[in-house]
Amino acid sequence: MEAAAPLIQKVSPLPLPPFLFNEHVYDSLAEALPMPSQYSDYADWPPPASWTFARKLPTGEKLPQTIAHRGYKTKHPENTMGAFRGAVKVGAHAIETDVHLTKDNVVVLSHDATLKRCFGKDEKIVNCTWDYISQQRTLANPHEPMPRLQDLLQFLASPGVENTWLLLDIKLDNDADEVMRLIAHTISSVPPSPYKPWNQRIVLGCWAAKFIPLCSKHLPRLRNIAYRLLPLLRAAIPIRA
């Protein structure tokens, strides 16, 4: 009788970029190192987002922060105001959510580029108007609508939520310049909490090089996840025109 094939076949590991083996690469959630002098061109960039660092306990130990991925999605439909409110209620330090644009340039919060999985409609968000999307409800109970970035920011600006910060995952299927411009417009249209400005509460998740110069163009005071890696990668990206 032949032996059964193993469930997991041996695969070759993916090659890792050399900078990951550099002992000077650090965990930005724990501490930040000064920018090396050879990268002085980046000296005027915003400093690291210190509010995202691990929290120090009285014992000296460091406590990682809790980021609610798409909100409290085990109890609420993902990326809905119910999920975001639920995350804050149970003590999450931050909320992660995803950004897309509607046909009429409204910044909405959805992981998927289509309405299929969460709303049961086989349509792309970019092809739908906000009026249409606002009438849809999630398949999951309690059947909530898709929120706008404006709705989430208004919630985060309300009293009692001042210490919750936001990670925006900017999806690559958006037009890069347009989505960055409209994110900037939306943020500027919502007054922040009097205790903390938005540039101390929002981090941009940029997963392609083309978004990095657009951060500087449209949102120069906001931090983004990619910027500390650029000097380490030594990428030839035109950060400054």
N, C-alpha and C positions, 0 to 999 in steps of 0.2 A: 504493500500500500504506500503510495507516494505521500510524502510529508506536505502538509498544507502550506501554501505560500504565506509568508509573514504579512500581517496586516499593515505594518509600516515598513516600507522599503528604505534601504539606505540611500540617502541622497547627498550630493555634494553641497557643502555649505556655500552660501552666497559670499562673494568676496566683500570684505569690509573696507571702507575708506581708511587710509593710513592714520588720519588724525584721531580716530577713535582709540588708537594705541598710544597716543601722546599723553604722558603723565600729567601734563598741564591742563588737559581737558577736565573741566570740573562740572559738578552737578549744580546748576544754577538755582535749584530749589534750596540748596544748603548755604552756599556762599558765593561771592563774586570775586574774581581776580581782576586786577587792573589791566586795562587794555595795553598790549605791548606797544612800545614806542614806534615800531615800524608800521603800525596801523594808525598813525596820527590823523589820517584823513577822516577817520571815524570819530574823532574826539568830540565833535559837536552833536553826535547822536544822543538821544535820550539815555539817561543812566538805566541800569537794570531795574526791573519792576520789583522793588524790594518787598512790596506787599504780597508777592507770590512766594517768597522764601519760606522754608520750613520755620514753624513757630518754635521759639525756644521756651522750654519749660523751666520752672524754678530750679530743677535739678541739673540744668545744663543740657539735658537731652533735647533733641530736635524732633518736633512732631510734624510730619508731612501734612499738608493741607488737603482737604477733601474737595474735589471738583465733581459736581453733579453732571455727568455726561448726558446731554439732552434733557437735563432736569431729573427729577425723581421718577424715572420711567418705569420702575417696577410697580409703582402704585398709580401712575397716571399715564395717559397717552404721551408719548415722547414729544419734546419740543412744543409743548402747549403751556399756557399760562398756569394751568393747574400743576403741571410738572415743575415749573419754576418756583411757584409759591410753595409747593410741597418740599422742594429741596431746601429752601431757606428755613422752613418750619422745623425740619429735622436737624438743622445746624450745619449744612454744607457751607464751606468757606467761599466757594465760587460756583458759577454756572457756566457750562460749556454749551454752545449752541451753534447752529449752522446757518449760513446766509445764502439766499438766492434772490433773484430779481423777478418780478412779474413783468408781463408784457408792457404795462404802463409805468414801469420803473419804481415800484414800491419794494422796499427791502423787507423780505419775509423770512421766517425761520423754519427751515425744513432741512433734514439731512438729505433726503432724496431729491433728485431733479424732477421727479414726476409725482403725481398725486396717487399713483396706483396702490402702493403698499399701505399707506396710512389712511387714505381717504377713499379708496376704491374707484378712482377715476383714472382711466388710462390716458392721461394728458400731461404734457410738460408744463411746469410752472411758468417758464418763460413765454409760453404761448397763451397764458390765461391772464385776464385782468384781475386786479385786486377785488373788484366788485364781485366777480364770479367766485374767486377763492374764498372770500370772506363768508360766503354762504355755505361752503362745504363743512362737513363735520367728520371727525375721525371715526374709523370703523370701531375702534376700541372705546369701551365705556370710560367716562360718561359723555362721549361724543362731543369733543371740543373743537372749536375752530382753530385754524392756523393763525398764529399771532404775527404781527409785524415787529421789526426791531424797535420801532417807536413804542409799542406797547410794553415790551420788556424793559426798556430804558425808563419809562414812566414809573413802572413798578419799582425798579432799583433806586429811583430818586425819592421814593416815598419814605417817611420817617420809620426808623427801626431797621432799615435794610442797608444802611450806609456802609457797612463793613463787608458786604458781599461784592466780590469782583466778577468780571465777565471775560470769558475767552470766546472770541468769535472765530469760528472755523469758516474761512472764506472759500467756497467751493470753486473748483477750477473750471467748471462749465459756464461760469459767468464771463461776460466781457470784462476784462481786468480793469481797464481804466474806468469804465462806467460803474462797476460795482463799488470800487474804492471811492469814487466821487459821491455816490449816493449814500454810502455808509457815513462818510464825513458830513454830508448834508443832514442826515437823520440825527446824528449825534449832536450837531450844533443846534438842531431845532428843539431839543429836549433839555430844559434847564436841569443841571445836576443838583445833587444834594448840597445844601450850604456848607456841609462839613468836608466833602471830598469832591474835587473836580473829576471829570471823566478820565483825564489822563493819569489819574491815580487809581483807576478802577477797571480799565479796559485793556486787554491784550489781544493783538491780532494774530491769528494763526494763518501764516502765509506759506503755502506749500510749493510754490513755483517761483523761480528767480524773477519772472516778469512782474510779480507783485511788489517786490522789494523797493524799487525806485518809486513806485506809485504810493507806497506808504509815506515816503519822504515828501512827495508832491501834494497829497491830499490830507494826510494825517501825520504831520511831522512831529507832533508832540506825543503820539501814542507809541507804546512799545510793541514789538512783534517778536514772535517766537524765533524767527529765522535770523535776526540781526546779529546775535552773539556768535552764531556759527559761521557767518561769512568770513571773518578774518581767519578762522581756523581752517576753513576750506580753501582759503586764498582764491576765491572765485573771482573771475574777471567780469564782474557785473557793473554796469554803468550807474553807480549810485548817484553820482553828481553829473549833471549835464555839462 
